[in-house]
């Protein structure tokens, strides 16, 4: 088994901005699928898919705590 590739840590504010831009671009129809949009913005598919389906950011989801 090979080594796992480490991901770069991106500040939360920059990550959230990329997610919001990706959502906007996808809704405008510039990419044919969520998967291709996520790849273009360097985001995980599951994150973009969840957010497009009404999921909240981690910060908003844990405000009550």
PDBQT receptor file of N, H, CA, C and O in Angstrom, charges set to zero:
ATOM      1  N   UNK A   1       0.839  -1.174   0.000  1.00  0.00    +0.000 N 
ATOM      2  CA  UNK A   1       0.000   0.000   0.000  1.00  0.00    +0.000 C 
ATOM      3  C   UNK A   1       0.887   1.240   0.000  1.00  0.00    +0.000 C 
ATOM      4  O   UNK A   1       1.877   1.296   0.728  1.00  0.00    +0.000 OA
ATOM      5  N   UNK A   2       0.537   2.226  -0.809  1.00  0.00    +0.000 N 
ATOM      6  H   UNK A   2      -0.268   2.181  -1.401  1.00  0.00    +0.000 HD
ATOM      7  CA  UNK A   2       1.328   3.436  -0.923  1.00  0.00    +0.000 C 
ATOM      8  C   UNK A   2       1.029   4.445   0.165  1.00  0.00    +0.000 C 
ATOM      9  O   UNK A   2       0.148   4.249   1.002  1.00  0.00    +0.000 OA
ATOM     10  N   UNK A   3       1.766   5.501   0.134  1.00  0.00    +0.000 N 
ATOM     11  H   UNK A   3       2.482   5.660  -0.545  1.00  0.00    +0.000 HD
ATOM     12  CA  UNK A   3       1.576   6.562   1.115  1.00  0.00    +0.000 C 
ATOM     13  C   UNK A   3       0.381   7.419   0.739  1.00  0.00    +0.000 C 
ATOM     14  O   UNK A   3       0.038   7.567  -0.434  1.00  0.00    +0.000 OA
ATOM     15  N   UNK A   4      -0.240   7.975   1.761  1.00  0.00    +0.000 N 
ATOM     16  H   UNK A   4       0.039   7.855   2.714  1.00  0.00    +0.000 HD
ATOM     17  CA  UNK A   4      -1.348   8.888   1.523  1.00  0.00    +0.000 C 
ATOM     18  C   UNK A   4      -0.809  10.266   1.185  1.00  0.00    +0.000 C 
ATOM     19  O   UNK A   4       0.217  10.696   1.712  1.00  0.00    +0.000 OA
ATOM     20  N   UNK A   5      -1.504  10.934   0.315  1.00  0.00    +0.000 N 
ATOM     21  H   UNK A   5      -2.337  10.584  -0.113  1.00  0.00    +0.000 HD
ATOM     22  CA  UNK A   5      -1.110  12.264  -0.104  1.00  0.00    +0.000 C 
ATOM     23  C   UNK A   5      -1.645  13.281   0.899  1.00  0.00    +0.000 C 
ATOM     24  O   UNK A   5      -2.836  13.274   1.210  1.00  0.00    +0.000 OA
ATOM     25  N   UNK A   6      -0.794  14.139   1.399  1.00  0.00    +0.000 N 
ATOM     26  H   UNK A   6       0.174  14.144   1.146  1.00  0.00    +0.000 HD
ATOM     27  CA  UNK A   6      -1.251  15.137   2.350  1.00  0.00    +0.000 C 
ATOM     28  C   UNK A   6      -1.881  16.312   1.610  1.00  0.00    +0.000 C 
ATOM     29  O   UNK A   6      -1.382  16.758   0.577  1.00  0.00    +0.000 OA
ATOM     30  N   UNK A   7      -2.988  16.801   2.165  1.00  0.00    +0.000 N 
ATOM     31  H   UNK A   7      -3.393  16.438   3.004  1.00  0.00    +0.000 HD
ATOM     32  CA  UNK A   7      -3.654  17.960   1.580  1.00  0.00    +0.000 C 
ATOM     33  C   UNK A   7      -3.125  19.225   2.221  1.00  0.00    +0.000 C 
ATOM     34  O   UNK A   7      -2.759  19.238   3.396  1.00  0.00    +0.000 OA
ATOM     35  N   UNK A   8      -3.090  20.287   1.435  1.00  0.00    +0.000 N 
ATOM     36  H   UNK A   8      -3.388  20.277   0.480  1.00  0.00    +0.000 HD
ATOM     37  CA  UNK A   8      -2.698  21.572   1.985  1.00  0.00    +0.000 C 
ATOM     38  C   UNK A   8      -3.825  22.101   2.860  1.00  0.00    +0.000 C 
ATOM     39  O   UNK A   8      -5.001  21.959   2.525  1.00  0.00    +0.000 OA
ATOM     40  N   UNK A   9      -3.467  22.699   3.957  1.00  0.00    +0.000 N 
ATOM     41  H   UNK A   9      -2.512  22.815   4.229  1.00  0.00    +0.000 HD
ATOM     42  CA  UNK A   9      -4.456  23.303   4.833  1.00  0.00    +0.000 C 
ATOM     43  C   UNK A   9      -4.738  24.713   4.324  1.00  0.00    +0.000 C 
ATOM     44  O   UNK A   9      -3.837  25.548   4.251  1.00  0.00    +0.000 OA
ATOM     45  N   UNK A  10      -5.981  24.963   3.979  1.00  0.00    +0.000 N 
ATOM     46  H   UNK A  10      -6.713  24.284   4.039  1.00  0.00    +0.000 HD
ATOM     47  CA  UNK A  10      -6.398  26.269   3.474  1.00  0.00    +0.000 C 
ATOM     48  C   UNK A  10      -7.183  26.946   4.587  1.00  0.00    +0.000 C 
ATOM     49  O   UNK A  10      -8.040  26.315   5.206  1.00  0.00    +0.000 OA
ATOM     50  N   UNK A  11      -6.906  28.226   4.853  1.00  0.00    +0.000 N 
ATOM     51  H   UNK A  11      -6.211  28.739   4.350  1.00  0.00    +0.000 HD
ATOM     52  CA  UNK A  11      -7.687  28.926   5.881  1.00  0.00    +0.000 C 
ATOM     53  C   UNK A  11      -9.192  28.823   5.601  1.00  0.00    +0.000 C 
ATOM     54  O   UNK A  11      -9.628  28.848   4.450  1.00  0.00    +0.000 OA
ATOM     55  N   UNK A  12      -9.971  28.709   6.680  1.00  0.00    +0.000 N 
ATOM     56  H   UNK A  12      -9.617  28.689   7.615  1.00  0.00    +0.000 HD
ATOM     57  CA  UNK A  12     -11.411  28.487   6.568  1.00  0.00    +0.000 C 
ATOM     58  C   UNK A  12     -12.097  29.561   5.727  1.00  0.00    +0.000 C 
ATOM     59  O   UNK A  12     -13.001  29.247   4.952  1.00  0.00    +0.000 OA
ATOM     60  N   UNK A  13     -11.690  30.806   5.864  1.00  0.00    +0.000 N 
ATOM     61  H   UNK A  13     -10.956  31.061   6.494  1.00  0.00    +0.000 HD
ATOM     62  CA  UNK A  13     -12.327  31.899   5.115  1.00  0.00    +0.000 C 
ATOM     63  C   UNK A  13     -12.099  31.725   3.604  1.00  0.00    +0.000 C 
ATOM     64  O   UNK A  13     -13.018  31.931   2.810  1.00  0.00    +0.000 OA
ATOM     65  N   UNK A  14     -10.892  31.351   3.215  1.00  0.00    +0.000 N 
ATOM     66  H   UNK A  14     -10.146  31.183   3.860  1.00  0.00    +0.000 HD
ATOM     67  CA  UNK A  14     -10.597  31.145   1.798  1.00  0.00    +0.000 C 
ATOM     68  C   UNK A  14     -11.345  29.930   1.263  1.00  0.00    +0.000 C 
ATOM     69  O   UNK A  14     -11.834  29.941   0.134  1.00  0.00    +0.000 OA
ATOM     70  N   UNK A  15     -11.431  28.898   2.068  1.00  0.00    +0.000 N 
ATOM     71  H   UNK A  15     -11.033  28.889   2.986  1.00  0.00    +0.000 HD
ATOM     72  CA  UNK A  15     -12.137  27.684   1.648  1.00  0.00    +0.000 C 
ATOM     73  C   UNK A  15     -13.619  27.980   1.435  1.00  0.00    +0.000 C 
ATOM     74  O   UNK A  15     -14.212  27.548   0.447  1.00  0.00    +0.000 OA
ATOM     75  N   UNK A  16     -14.203  28.713   2.363  1.00  0.00    +0.000 N 
ATOM     76  H   UNK A  16     -13.722  29.064   3.166  1.00  0.00    +0.000 HD
ATOM     77  CA  UNK A  16     -15.616  29.071   2.256  1.00  0.00    +0.000 C 
ATOM     78  C   UNK A  16     -15.863  29.925   1.013  1.00  0.00    +0.000 C 
ATOM     79  O   UNK A  16     -16.872  29.748   0.330  1.00  0.00    +0.000 OA
ATOM     80  N   UNK A  17     -14.964  30.833   0.721  1.00  0.00    +0.000 N 
ATOM     81  H   UNK A  17     -14.145  30.977   1.276  1.00  0.00    +0.000 HD
ATOM     82  CA  UNK A  17     -15.088  31.678  -0.467  1.00  0.00    +0.000 C 
ATOM     83  C   UNK A  17     -15.048  30.830  -1.740  1.00  0.00    +0.000 C 
ATOM     84  O   UNK A  17     -15.827  31.062  -2.664  1.00  0.00    +0.000 OA
ATOM     85  N   UNK A  18     -14.137  29.841  -1.792  1.00  0.00    +0.000 N 
ATOM     86  H   UNK A  18     -13.504  29.652  -1.041  1.00  0.00    +0.000 HD
ATOM     87  CA  UNK A  18     -14.073  28.957  -2.961  1.00  0.00    +0.000 C 
ATOM     88  C   UNK A  18     -15.338  28.147  -3.116  1.00  0.00    +0.000 C 
ATOM     89  O   UNK A  18     -15.806  27.934  -4.234  1.00  0.00    +0.000 OA
ATOM     90  N   UNK A  19     -15.900  27.690  -2.008  1.00  0.00    +0.000 N 
ATOM     91  H   UNK A  19     -15.519  27.862  -1.100  1.00  0.00    +0.000 HD
ATOM     92  CA  UNK A  19     -17.142  26.917  -2.062  1.00  0.00    +0.000 C 
ATOM     93  C   UNK A  19     -18.273  27.782  -2.599  1.00  0.00    +0.000 C 
ATOM     94  O   UNK A  19     -19.040  27.334  -3.451  1.00  0.00    +0.000 OA
ATOM     95  N   UNK A  20     -18.388  29.006  -2.119  1.00  0.00    +0.000 N 
ATOM     96  H   UNK A  20     -17.765  29.370  -1.427  1.00  0.00    +0.000 HD
ATOM     97  CA  UNK A  20     -19.448  29.907  -2.573  1.00  0.00    +0.000 C 
ATOM     98  C   UNK A  20     -19.307  30.234  -4.063  1.00  0.00    +0.000 C 
ATOM     99  O   UNK A  20     -20.300  30.289  -4.788  1.00  0.00    +0.000 OA
ATOM    100  N   UNK A  21     -18.078  30.449  -4.507  1.00  0.00    +0.000 N 
ATOM    101  H   UNK A  21     -17.271  30.404  -3.918  1.00  0.00    +0.000 HD
ATOM    102  CA  UNK A  21     -17.848  30.707  -5.944  1.00  0.00    +0.000 C 
ATOM    103  C   UNK A  21     -18.217  29.489  -6.785  1.00  0.00    +0.000 C 
ATOM    104  O   UNK A  21     -18.832  29.622  -7.843  1.00  0.00    +0.000 OA
ATOM    105  N   UNK A  22     -17.841  28.309  -6.312  1.00  0.00    +0.000 N 
ATOM    106  H   UNK A  22     -17.342  28.201  -5.453  1.00  0.00    +0.000 HD
ATOM    107  CA  UNK A  22     -18.152  27.077  -7.040  1.00  0.00    +0.000 C 
ATOM    108  C   UNK A  22     -19.665  26.879  -7.150  1.00  0.00    +0.000 C 
ATOM    109  O   UNK A  22     -20.161  26.478  -8.203  1.00  0.00    +0.000 OA
ATOM    110  N   UNK A  23     -20.396  27.155  -6.074  1.00  0.00    +0.000 N 
ATOM    111  H   UNK A  23     -19.993  27.480  -5.218  1.00  0.00    +0.000 HD
ATOM    112  CA  UNK A  23     -21.852  27.034  -6.094  1.00  0.00    +0.000 C 
ATOM    113  C   UNK A  23     -22.441  27.998  -7.116  1.00  0.00    +0.000 C 
ATOM    114  O   UNK A  23     -23.309  27.621  -7.904  1.00  0.00    +0.000 OA
ATOM    115  N   UNK A  24     -21.974  29.225  -7.101  1.00  0.00    +0.000 N 
ATOM    116  H   UNK A  24     -21.269  29.531  -6.461  1.00  0.00    +0.000 HD
ATOM    117  CA  UNK A  24     -22.474  30.230  -8.044  1.00  0.00    +0.000 C 
ATOM    118  C   UNK A  24     -22.202  29.828  -9.493  1.00  0.00    +0.000 C 
ATOM    119  O   UNK A  24     -23.089  29.919 -10.341  1.00  0.00    +0.000 OA
ATOM    120  N   UNK A  25     -20.984  29.388  -9.775  1.00  0.00    +0.000 N 
ATOM    121  H   UNK A  25     -20.263  29.315  -9.086  1.00  0.00    +0.000 HD
ATOM    122  CA  UNK A  25     -20.607  28.990 -11.133  1.00  0.00    +0.000 C 
ATOM    123  C   UNK A  25     -21.426  27.786 -11.593  1.00  0.00    +0.000 C 
ATOM    124  O   UNK A  25     -21.872  27.736 -12.739  1.00  0.00    +0.000 OA
ATOM    125  N   UNK A  26     -21.622  26.814 -10.697  1.00  0.00    +0.000 N 
ATOM    126  H   UNK A  26     -21.260  26.854  -9.766  1.00  0.00    +0.000 HD
ATOM    127  CA  UNK A  26     -22.414  25.635 -11.055  1.00  0.00    +0.000 C 
ATOM    128  C   UNK A  26     -23.856  26.030 -11.367  1.00  0.00    +0.000 C 
ATOM    129  O   UNK A  26     -24.436  25.549 -12.341  1.00  0.00    +0.000 OA
ATOM    130  N   UNK A  27     -24.433  26.898 -10.548  1.00  0.00    +0.000 N 
ATOM    131  H   UNK A  27     -23.962  27.289  -9.757  1.00  0.00    +0.000 HD
ATOM    132  CA  UNK A  27     -25.809  27.316 -10.756  1.00  0.00    +0.000 C 
ATOM    133  C   UNK A  27     -25.978  28.131 -12.040  1.00  0.00    +0.000 C 
ATOM    134  O   UNK A  27     -27.062  28.157 -12.622  1.00  0.00    +0.000 OA
ATOM    135  N   UNK A  28     -24.917  28.788 -12.477  1.00  0.00    +0.000 N 
ATOM    136  H   UNK A  28     -24.036  28.767 -12.005  1.00  0.00    +0.000 HD
ATOM    137  CA  UNK A  28     -24.953  29.523 -13.738  1.00  0.00    +0.000 C 
ATOM    138  C   UNK A  28     -24.810  28.600 -14.941  1.00  0.00    +0.000 C 
ATOM    139  O   UNK A  28     -25.021  29.027 -16.077  1.00  0.00    +0.000 OA
ATOM    140  N   UNK A  29     -24.459  27.357 -14.707  1.00  0.00    +0.000 N 
ATOM    141  H   UNK A  29     -24.288  27.010 -13.785  1.00  0.00    +0.000 HD
ATOM    142  CA  UNK A  29     -24.366  26.367 -15.774  1.00  0.00    +0.000 C 
ATOM    143  C   UNK A  29     -23.053  26.342 -16.519  1.00  0.00    +0.000 C 
ATOM    144  O   UNK A  29     -23.000  25.848 -17.645  1.00  0.00    +0.000 OA
ATOM    145  N   UNK A  30     -21.983  26.863 -15.922  1.00  0.00    +0.000 N 
ATOM    146  H   UNK A  30     -22.026  27.264 -15.007  1.00  0.00    +0.000 HD
ATOM    147  CA  UNK A  30     -20.690  26.893 -16.606  1.00  0.00    +0.000 C 
ATOM    148  C   UNK A  30     -20.001  25.528 -16.640  1.00  0.00    +0.000 C 
ATOM    149  O   UNK A  30     -19.127  25.295 -17.475  1.00  0.00    +0.000 OA
ATOM    150  N   UNK A  31     -20.393  24.626 -15.735  1.00  0.00    +0.000 N 
ATOM    151  H   UNK A  31     -21.104  24.816 -15.057  1.00  0.00    +0.000 HD
ATOM    152  CA  UNK A  31     -19.863  23.269 -15.727  1.00  0.00    +0.000 C 
ATOM    153  C   UNK A  31     -21.033  22.297 -15.804  1.00  0.00    +0.000 C 
ATOM    154  O   UNK A  31     -22.090  22.564 -15.231  1.00  0.00    +0.000 OA
ATOM    155  N   UNK A  32     -20.869  21.184 -16.496  1.00  0.00    +0.000 N 
ATOM    156  H   UNK A  32     -20.010  20.968 -16.962  1.00  0.00    +0.000 HD
ATOM    157  CA  UNK A  32     -21.991  20.259 -16.688  1.00  0.00    +0.000 C 
ATOM    158  C   UNK A  32     -22.339  19.411 -15.466  1.00  0.00    +0.000 C 
ATOM    159  O   UNK A  32     -23.440  18.864 -15.394  1.00  0.00    +0.000 OA
ATOM    160  N   UNK A  33     -21.425  19.293 -14.509  1.00  0.00    +0.000 N 
ATOM    161  H   UNK A  33     -20.531  19.737 -14.568  1.00  0.00    +0.000 HD
ATOM    162  CA  UNK A  33     -21.702  18.436 -13.359  1.00  0.00    +0.000 C 
ATOM    163  C   UNK A  33     -21.068  19.003 -12.095  1.00  0.00    +0.000 C 
ATOM    164  O   UNK A  33     -20.161  19.834 -12.149  1.00  0.00    +0.000 OA
ATOM    165  N   UNK A  34     -21.563  18.538 -10.973  1.00  0.00    +0.000 N 
ATOM    166  H   UNK A  34     -22.299  17.863 -10.929  1.00  0.00    +0.000 HD
ATOM    167  CA  UNK A  34     -21.006  18.944  -9.685  1.00  0.00    +0.000 C 
ATOM    168  C   UNK A  34     -19.573  18.444  -9.574  1.00  0.00    +0.000 C 
ATOM    169  O   UNK A  34     -18.696  19.145  -9.069  1.00  0.00    +0.000 OA
ATOM    170  N   UNK A  35     -19.347  17.231 -10.048  1.00  0.00    +0.000 N 
ATOM    171  H   UNK A  35     -20.059  16.662 -10.458  1.00  0.00    +0.000 HD
ATOM    172  CA  UNK A  35     -18.008  16.635  -9.968  1.00  0.00    +0.000 C 
ATOM    173  C   UNK A  35     -16.969  17.464 -10.727  1.00  0.00    +0.000 C 
ATOM    174  O   UNK A  35     -15.863  17.675 -10.229  1.00  0.00    +0.000 OA
ATOM    175  N   UNK A  36     -17.317  17.930 -11.921  1.00  0.00    +0.000 N 
ATOM    176  H   UNK A  36     -18.216  17.758 -12.325  1.00  0.00    +0.000 HD
ATOM    177  CA  UNK A  36     -16.371  18.738 -12.703  1.00  0.00    +0.000 C 
ATOM    178  C   UNK A  36     -16.172  20.117 -12.085  1.00  0.00    +0.000 C 
ATOM    179  O   UNK A  36     -15.074  20.671 -12.138  1.00  0.00    +0.000 OA
ATOM    180  N   UNK A  37     -17.227  20.668 -11.502  1.00  0.00    +0.000 N 
ATOM    181  H   UNK A  37     -18.119  20.218 -11.459  1.00  0.00    +0.000 HD
ATOM    182  CA  UNK A  37     -17.117  21.960 -10.828  1.00  0.00    +0.000 C 
ATOM    183  C   UNK A  37     -16.192  21.829  -9.626  1.00  0.00    +0.000 C 
ATOM    184  O   UNK A  37     -15.319  22.672  -9.415  1.00  0.00    +0.000 OA
ATOM    185  N   UNK A  38     -16.380  20.783  -8.843  1.00  0.00    +0.000 N 
ATOM    186  H   UNK A  38     -17.089  20.099  -9.014  1.00  0.00    +0.000 HD
ATOM    187  CA  UNK A  38     -15.544  20.559  -7.668  1.00  0.00    +0.000 C 
ATOM    188  C   UNK A  38     -14.075  20.400  -8.063  1.00  0.00    +0.000 C 
ATOM    189  O   UNK A  38     -13.190  20.950  -7.408  1.00  0.00    +0.000 OA
ATOM    190  N   UNK A  39     -13.823  19.658  -9.118  1.00  0.00    +0.000 N 
ATOM    191  H   UNK A  39     -14.541  19.211  -9.651  1.00  0.00    +0.000 HD
ATOM    192  CA  UNK A  39     -12.444  19.458  -9.582  1.00  0.00    +0.000 C 
ATOM    193  C   UNK A  39     -11.821  20.773 -10.044  1.00  0.00    +0.000 C 
ATOM    194  O   UNK A  39     -10.644  21.024  -9.788  1.00  0.00    +0.000 OA
ATOM    195  N   UNK A  40     -12.598  21.612 -10.721  1.00  0.00    +0.000 N 
ATOM    196  H   UNK A  40     -13.555  21.409 -10.930  1.00  0.00    +0.000 HD
ATOM    197  CA  UNK A  40     -12.092  22.884 -11.221  1.00  0.00    +0.000 C 
ATOM    198  C   UNK A  40     -11.716  23.834 -10.085  1.00  0.00    +0.000 C 
ATOM    199  O   UNK A  40     -10.798  24.641 -10.228  1.00  0.00    +0.000 OA
ATOM    200  N   UNK A  41     -12.415  23.741  -8.967  1.00  0.00    +0.000 N 
ATOM    201  H   UNK A  41     -13.161  23.085  -8.850  1.00  0.00    +0.000 HD
ATOM    202  CA  UNK A  41     -12.157  24.623  -7.837  1.00  0.00    +0.000 C 
ATOM    203  C   UNK A  41     -11.297  23.967  -6.760  1.00  0.00    +0.000 C 
ATOM    204  O   UNK A  41     -11.003  24.588  -5.740  1.00  0.00    +0.000 OA
ATOM    205  N   UNK A  42     -10.897  22.727  -6.978  1.00  0.00    +0.000 N 
ATOM    206  H   UNK A  42     -11.136  22.221  -7.808  1.00  0.00    +0.000 HD
ATOM    207  CA  UNK A  42     -10.043  22.034  -6.020  1.00  0.00    +0.000 C 
ATOM    208  C   UNK A  42     -10.753  21.697  -4.725  1.00  0.00    +0.000 C 
ATOM    209  O   UNK A  42     -10.155  21.747  -3.650  1.00  0.00    +0.000 OA
ATOM    210  N   UNK A  43     -12.036  21.352  -4.826  1.00  0.00    +0.000 N 
ATOM    211  H   UNK A  43     -12.521  21.312  -5.699  1.00  0.00    +0.000 HD
ATOM    212  CA  UNK A  43     -12.844  21.015  -3.657  1.00  0.00    +0.000 C 
ATOM    213  C   UNK A  43     -13.245  19.545  -3.702  1.00  0.00    +0.000 C 
ATOM    214  O   UNK A  43     -13.318  18.955  -4.780  1.00  0.00    +0.000 OA
ATOM    215  N   UNK A  44     -13.505  18.951  -2.545  1.00  0.00    +0.000 N 
ATOM    216  H   UNK A  44     -13.446  19.429  -1.669  1.00  0.00    +0.000 HD
ATOM    217  CA  UNK A  44     -14.034  17.585  -2.549  1.00  0.00    +0.000 C 
ATOM    218  C   UNK A  44     -15.453  17.571  -3.115  1.00  0.00    +0.000 C 
ATOM    219  O   UNK A  44     -16.251  18.462  -2.823  1.00  0.00    +0.000 OA
ATOM    220  N   UNK A  45     -15.760  16.570  -3.914  1.00  0.00    +0.000 N 
ATOM    221  H   UNK A  45     -15.112  15.847  -4.150  1.00  0.00    +0.000 HD
ATOM    222  CA  UNK A  45     -17.096  16.441  -4.504  1.00  0.00    +0.000 C 
ATOM    223  C   UNK A  45     -18.170  16.405  -3.430  1.00  0.00    +0.000 C 
ATOM    224  O   UNK A  45     -19.207  17.055  -3.562  1.00  0.00    +0.000 OA
ATOM    225  N   UNK A  46     -17.925  15.645  -2.366  1.00  0.00    +0.000 N 
ATOM    226  H   UNK A  46     -17.083  15.117  -2.259  1.00  0.00    +0.000 HD
ATOM    227  CA  UNK A  46     -18.941  15.479  -1.324  1.00  0.00    +0.000 C 
ATOM    228  C   UNK A  46     -19.277  16.803  -0.644  1.00  0.00    +0.000 C 
ATOM    229  O   UNK A  46     -20.433  17.040  -0.293  1.00  0.00    +0.000 OA
ATOM    230  N   UNK A  47     -18.291  17.657  -0.457  1.00  0.00    +0.000 N 
ATOM    231  H   UNK A  47     -17.352  17.464  -0.742  1.00  0.00    +0.000 HD
ATOM    232  CA  UNK A  47     -18.530  18.954   0.169  1.00  0.00    +0.000 C 
ATOM    233  C   UNK A  47     -19.438  19.803  -0.703  1.00  0.00    +0.000 C 
ATOM    234  O   UNK A  47     -20.421  20.368  -0.223  1.00  0.00    +0.000 OA
ATOM    235  N   UNK A  48     -19.108  19.891  -1.979  1.00  0.00    +0.000 N 
ATOM    236  H   UNK A  48     -18.309  19.432  -2.368  1.00  0.00    +0.000 HD
ATOM    237  CA  UNK A  48     -19.903  20.719  -2.887  1.00  0.00    +0.000 C 
ATOM    238  C   UNK A  48     -21.311  20.141  -3.049  1.00  0.00    +0.000 C 
ATOM    239  O   UNK A  48     -22.286  20.891  -3.079  1.00  0.00    +0.000 OA
ATOM    240  N   UNK A  49     -21.419  18.838  -3.153  1.00  0.00    +0.000 N 
ATOM    241  H   UNK A  49     -20.626  18.229  -3.129  1.00  0.00    +0.000 HD
ATOM    242  CA  UNK A  49     -22.722  18.188  -3.300  1.00  0.00    +0.000 C 
ATOM    243  C   UNK A  49     -23.605  18.462  -2.076  1.00  0.00    +0.000 C 
ATOM    244  O   UNK A  49     -24.784  18.789  -2.212  1.00  0.00    +0.000 OA
ATOM    245  N   UNK A  50     -23.026  18.325  -0.895  1.00  0.00    +0.000 N 
ATOM    246  H   UNK A  50     -22.069  18.059  -0.785  1.00  0.00    +0.000 HD
ATOM    247  CA  UNK A  50     -23.774  18.547   0.341  1.00  0.00    +0.000 C 
ATOM    248  C   UNK A  50     -24.223  19.990   0.455  1.00  0.00    +0.000 C 
ATOM    249  O   UNK A  50     -25.354  20.256   0.862  1.00  0.00    +0.000 OA
ATOM    250  N   UNK A  51     -23.357  20.924   0.101  1.00  0.00    +0.000 N 
ATOM    251  H   UNK A  51     -22.439  20.708  -0.230  1.00  0.00    +0.000 HD
ATOM    252  CA  UNK A  51     -23.710  22.339   0.216  1.00  0.00    +0.000 C 
ATOM    253  C   UNK A  51     -24.773  22.733  -0.801  1.00  0.00    +0.000 C 
ATOM    254  O   UNK A  51     -25.628  23.568  -0.507  1.00  0.00    +0.000 OA
ATOM    255  N   UNK A  52     -24.732  22.148  -1.985  1.00  0.00    +0.000 N 
ATOM    256  H   UNK A  52     -24.037  21.469  -2.224  1.00  0.00    +0.000 HD
ATOM    257  CA  UNK A  52     -25.763  22.428  -2.988  1.00  0.00    +0.000 C 
ATOM    258  C   UNK A  52     -27.123  21.877  -2.559  1.00  0.00    +0.000 C 
ATOM    259  O   UNK A  52     -28.163  22.379  -2.986  1.00  0.00    +0.000 OA
ATOM    260  N   UNK A  53     -27.111  20.853  -1.720  1.00  0.00    +0.000 N 
ATOM    261  H   UNK A  53     -26.267  20.446  -1.373  1.00  0.00    +0.000 HD
ATOM    262  CA  UNK A  53     -28.353  20.267  -1.221  1.00  0.00    +0.000 C 
ATOM    263  C   UNK A  53     -28.790  20.862   0.105  1.00  0.00    +0.000 C 
ATOM    264  O   UNK A  53     -29.607  20.264   0.806  1.00  0.00    +0.000 OA
ATOM    265  N   UNK A  54     -28.270  22.015   0.461  1.00  0.00    +0.000 N 
ATOM    266  H   UNK A  54     -27.606  22.500  -0.108  1.00  0.00    +0.000 HD
ATOM    267  CA  UNK A  54     -28.730  22.727   1.643  1.00  0.00    +0.000 C 
ATOM    268  C   UNK A  54     -27.921  22.523   2.907  1.00  0.00    +0.000 C 
ATOM    269  O   UNK A  54     -28.317  23.002   3.970  1.00  0.00    +0.000 OA
ATOM    270  N   UNK A  55     -26.816  21.838   2.826  1.00  0.00    +0.000 N 
ATOM    271  H   UNK A  55     -26.493  21.448   1.963  1.00  0.00    +0.000 HD
ATOM    272  CA  UNK A  55     -25.972  21.633   4.001  1.00  0.00    +0.000 C 
ATOM    273  C   UNK A  55     -25.313  22.929   4.432  1.00  0.00    +0.000 C 
ATOM    274  O   UNK A  55     -25.094  23.825   3.618  1.00  0.00    +0.000 OA
ATOM    275  N   UNK A  56     -25.000  23.023   5.711  1.00  0.00    +0.000 N 
ATOM    276  H   UNK A  56     -25.178  22.294   6.373  1.00  0.00    +0.000 HD
ATOM    277  CA  UNK A  56     -24.370  24.222   6.249  1.00  0.00    +0.000 C 
ATOM    278  C   UNK A  56     -22.860  24.037   6.342  1.00  0.00    +0.000 C 
ATOM    279  O   UNK A  56     -22.344  22.920   6.292  1.00  0.00    +0.000 OA
ATOM    280  N   UNK A  57     -22.169  25.165   6.478  1.00  0.00    +0.000 N 
ATOM    281  H   UNK A  57     -22.588  26.072   6.519  1.00  0.00    +0.000 HD
ATOM    282  CA  UNK A  57     -20.735  25.097   6.699  1.00  0.00    +0.000 C 
ATOM    283  C   UNK A  57     -20.482  24.551   8.092  1.00  0.00    +0.000 C 
ATOM    284  O   UNK A  57     -21.386  24.545   8.928  1.00  0.00    +0.000 OA
ATOM    285  N   UNK A  58     -19.276  24.096   8.351  1.00  0.00    +0.000 N 
ATOM    286  H   UNK A  58     -18.542  24.101   7.672  1.00  0.00    +0.000 HD
ATOM    287  CA  UNK A  58     -18.953  23.544   9.666  1.00  0.00    +0.000 C 
ATOM    288  C   UNK A  58     -19.108  24.590  10.753  1.00  0.00    +0.000 C 
ATOM    289  O   UNK A  58     -19.555  24.281  11.858  1.00  0.00    +0.000 OA
ATOM    290  N   UNK A  59     -18.744  25.811  10.450  1.00  0.00    +0.000 N 
ATOM    291  H   UNK A  59     -18.381  26.062   9.553  1.00  0.00    +0.000 HD
ATOM    292  CA  UNK A  59     -18.847  26.889  11.432  1.00  0.00    +0.000 C 
ATOM    293  C   UNK A  59     -20.307  27.128  11.806  1.00  0.00    +0.000 C 
ATOM    294  O   UNK A  59     -20.635  27.213  12.990  1.00  0.00    +0.000 OA
ATOM    295  N   UNK A  60     -21.178  27.238  10.820  1.00  0.00    +0.000 N 
ATOM    296  H   UNK A  60     -20.912  27.169   9.859  1.00  0.00    +0.000 HD
ATOM    297  CA  UNK A  60     -22.599  27.481  11.079  1.00  0.00    +0.000 C 
ATOM    298  C   UNK A  60     -23.260  26.294  11.755  1.00  0.00    +0.000 C 
ATOM    299  O   UNK A  60     -24.128  26.472  12.608  1.00  0.00    +0.000 OA
ATOM    300  N   UNK A  61     -22.866  25.100  11.390  1.00  0.00    +0.000 N 
ATOM    301  H   UNK A  61     -22.160  24.955  10.696  1.00  0.00    +0.000 HD
ATOM    302  CA  UNK A  61     -23.482  23.902  11.938  1.00  0.00    +0.000 C 
ATOM    303  C   UNK A  61     -23.168  23.726  13.431  1.00  0.00    +0.000 C 
ATOM    304  O   UNK A  61     -23.936  23.087  14.150  1.00  0.00    +0.000 OA
ATOM    305  N   UNK A  62     -22.059  24.283  13.894  1.00  0.00    +0.000 N 
ATOM    306  H   UNK A  62     -21.435  24.802  13.310  1.00  0.00    +0.000 HD
ATOM    307  CA  UNK A  62     -21.633  24.086  15.283  1.00  0.00    +0.000 C 
ATOM    308  C   UNK A  62     -21.769  25.338  16.136  1.00  0.00    +0.000 C 
ATOM    309  O   UNK A  62     -21.187  25.413  17.218  1.00  0.00    +0.000 OA
ATOM    310  N   UNK A  63     -22.520  26.312  15.670  1.00  0.00    +0.000 N 
ATOM    311  H   UNK A  63     -22.993  26.251  14.790  1.00  0.00    +0.000 HD
ATOM    312  CA  UNK A  63     -22.694  27.556  16.429  1.00  0.00    +0.000 C 
ATOM    313  C   UNK A  63     -23.309  27.288  17.805  1.00  0.00    +0.000 C 
ATOM    314  O   UNK A  63     -22.900  27.914  18.782  1.00  0.00    +0.000 OA
ATOM    315  N   UNK A  64     -24.256  26.398  17.905  1.00  0.00    +0.000 N 
ATOM    316  H   UNK A  64     -24.589  25.889  17.111  1.00  0.00    +0.000 HD
ATOM    317  CA  UNK A  64     -24.931  26.124  19.174  1.00  0.00    +0.000 C 
ATOM    318  C   UNK A  64     -23.990  25.538  20.224  1.00  0.00    +0.000 C 
ATOM    319  O   UNK A  64     -24.274  25.616  21.419  1.00  0.00    +0.000 OA
ATOM    320  N   UNK A  65     -22.899  24.967  19.801  1.00  0.00    +0.000 N 
ATOM    321  H   UNK A  65     -22.668  24.904  18.830  1.00  0.00    +0.000 HD
ATOM    322  CA  UNK A  65     -21.975  24.367  20.751  1.00  0.00    +0.000 C 
ATOM    323  C   UNK A  65     -21.128  25.449  21.352  1.00  0.00    +0.000 C 
ATOM    324  O   UNK A  65     -20.269  25.168  22.189  1.00  0.00    +0.000 OA
TER     325      UNK A  65
